[in-house]
């Protein structure tokens, strides 16, 4: 092989390697351990994944509050001594701020009621199997309750706050067994409208069974908390989602 052909072959191999490094391949499961201390994220503050990856934030904190992923509009309630996790699909590319909202002095108390009552809304929860073992997808059906202008819903698992969502579907991974799921309709200030819906589902290795439909009633949602109130938002870092 001539020197010129050898150089060309090497250049082509280098270009192919660079293209492979830039993307492609199957989606991966990516887990990041986020330790929040003194209102700051310890360790790396720029987390990088590829579009389609299944991302999990395993979070610990020294102060109560909520972890908020901008752009994806996902929040996770966190408190000291109670590690919490948030799992989602990195479906949208771009750079998204990871923020922390410290809780106010009334954290742990019931969420305040919204000033305006919510009439004519009868929400339902629907549960289906997820893609991974133990994963379920919980969908809120509330056609007269638009998830706009800060409206969202709080999800309770076995009467304990799990997280809050600004989109109609939530993807979560739970241990096996019977689970009681409750959705509480909430306003921009994390107040609760007193409208909730509850369903039972059974989580197995294959996901969820049952959980179609639900009863709807009023109430405080069971174990309600005040979320992300009482302190200014602090940007902890950035999640960068690159094209695959």
N, C-alpha and C positions, 0 to 999 in steps of 0.2 A: 504494500500500500504506500502511495506517495505521501510525502509530508503534507501536501495541500489537502489530500483526501482525509488523512488522519486528523488534521485540524478541523475539517468540516464535520467529520463524524463526532469529534469531541464536543463541538459547538452544538450540534443537534441533540446529543445526549444531555448536555447541560440545560438546554432549553426545555427538553421534555421533563427533566427533573424539576425545573422551576415551575412549570405548569402544574405538575402533580402536587407540588408543595402549596400552590395557591388555592387549591380547592378540590372538589370531587370526592368520591368515596361515599360510604354509607353514613347516615347520621349516627352520632355517638351519644353515650350517656356521660354528661359532664357534671361533676359535683364540686362545689366551692364551699369551703368552710369560712364563714364570715364571722369574725369576732369583733364586736363593737365595744370599745372601751373609751370612756370619756368623750363620747360623741364622735369618735373617729374609728375608721376601719383599720384594723391591725394587718400588716403585711401588704400584699399586692392590692392596688386600688383600681387597676384596669384589668378586667376579666374578658378574655377573648374566646368566642365560640364560633361555630359555623351554622349557617341557616339550616334548620331542621334538627339540630341537636336537642336532646332532652336535657334540660338544665335544672339542677337542684341547688338551692342555697340552703346550707345547713348553718343556722344562725344562733349565736349566743350573744348575750348583752349584759352589761352591768347596770342598765337602767330600763324601766318599762317604756314602751312606745310601739311604734310600727315601722317596719321596713317597707319602703315604697319603691317600686321599679317604674320609673317614668316611661311613657310611650306604650308600654304593655298594660299600664294601669292595674298593676297587681300590688296588693298590700298584705303584709304578714304581721300579726300582732306578736310581740316579743316581750319577755320579762326575764329578770334575773333568775337563774337556777332552773329555767325551763327551756331547754333547747327546742327550737322550732325549725321546720323545714318548709320550703316552698319549691314546688316542681312545676315546670312549664316547658312548652316547646318554643324554641327560638325561631319563630316563623317569619319575623320581620327583620330585615337587615338594617344596619345603622348603629349609632352610638346612643345609649340610653343611660340616663343618670340613675344611680342607686342612692336613695335618700333615707334619712332617719327622721321620724317625727317623735320627739319625746312626749310622753304622756303628761297630762296635767296632774295636779294634786289629788284629783278625784278618781285616778285610775283604779279600777277594780270595783267601782260602784256601777250601778245600773246606768245604761245609756239614757240620756234625757229624752223625753218624748218630743217629736216634732211639733212645732206650733200649729201648723195647718194639718187637719185630719186628712186621711187618704180614703176617699170613697169610691166605690165601684170597681175595686181591684180584688181579684180572687186568684192569687198566684198558685202555681203547682210546681213541684219538683219532679224531674224525671231523671232516672239514673241508668246509665248503660256501662257496659264493660269497656275498660281501657285497653291499650295495646300491651302494657307490661303487667307482669304478675302483681296482683293486689291493687292495680290502678283502676279507678272508676272516674267517669265523667258525669258530673252533676249539672243539669241544665235547669235554669229557672224560666218558667213560662208565665210571664206577667205582661200580657199585651197592652194593658192600660197604664203601665208603669215604665215609661221610657228611661233607659239608663243614660241619661244626658244631664248636663248642668250639675254634675256632682252626685246625682242619684246613684245608689249602689245597693248591694245587699250583703248582709253579714251571714256567714255560714257557720253553724254550730254542729259539731260532731259529738254525739252523746252528751248534749247540753253544755259542751265546752266550746268557747269561741275557737274556730279553726283559722279563718281568714276573712277578708272582705274582697268583693269583686265589683268591677265596673263594667263587666261584660256578662252576657247571659250564661256562659258555660264556665265551669271550674273543673280542673283536672287535678286529682289528688291521689295519693297512695296511702292506704291504711292497712293495719294489721287484719288478719282474718277474723271473721265472726260477725255477729249481728250488729248493725250500726244504726243509730237514730240520727237522721239528718234534718236540720231545721234551717230554713232561710228566713231572715227578717229584713223587710224592706226598710231602707235607711236613706236619709237625706244628706245634703252636702256637708252639713256640720256633724255628721255621724250620729245625729239623732235618729230615733226609730219611730216609724209611723204606727206601731202597734198592730201591724199586719204581718203574720207569719204563716208558713206552711211547713208541715212536717211529714216525713216519710221514713219507713224502715227499709233497710236493704241488708243483704248478706254478702260480705266480702270474702272471696276465696282466692286461691292461686290464680284463677282465671279472670278475676275481676268481680263484678257485682251481679247479683240476681235479684229479681223483684224490684221494688222501688219505683213502680209506675203510679203516678197520681199521688195525692196527698190530701190530708185534711187541712183546712184553713181556719185560723181563729185569730183573736187578738192576743195581746200579752206583750211581755217585754223580751221574749226570745229566749229566756232561760239563760242565766249566767252572763247577762249582758255586761259589756265593758264600755268605758269611754275610751275612744281610740284617737290617737294622733292629735290630741287637743292639748293646749296649754304650753306649747313651745314652738319655736320657729323650726322650719325644715333645715336639716344639715345634709349637704351632699357628701356622701361617703366615697363614691367612686363611679366608675363607668363600666357598663356592659357593652362590649363591642361585638356585634353579630355580623360576620363577614359572609358574602355569598359562597355557596358550596361549589 
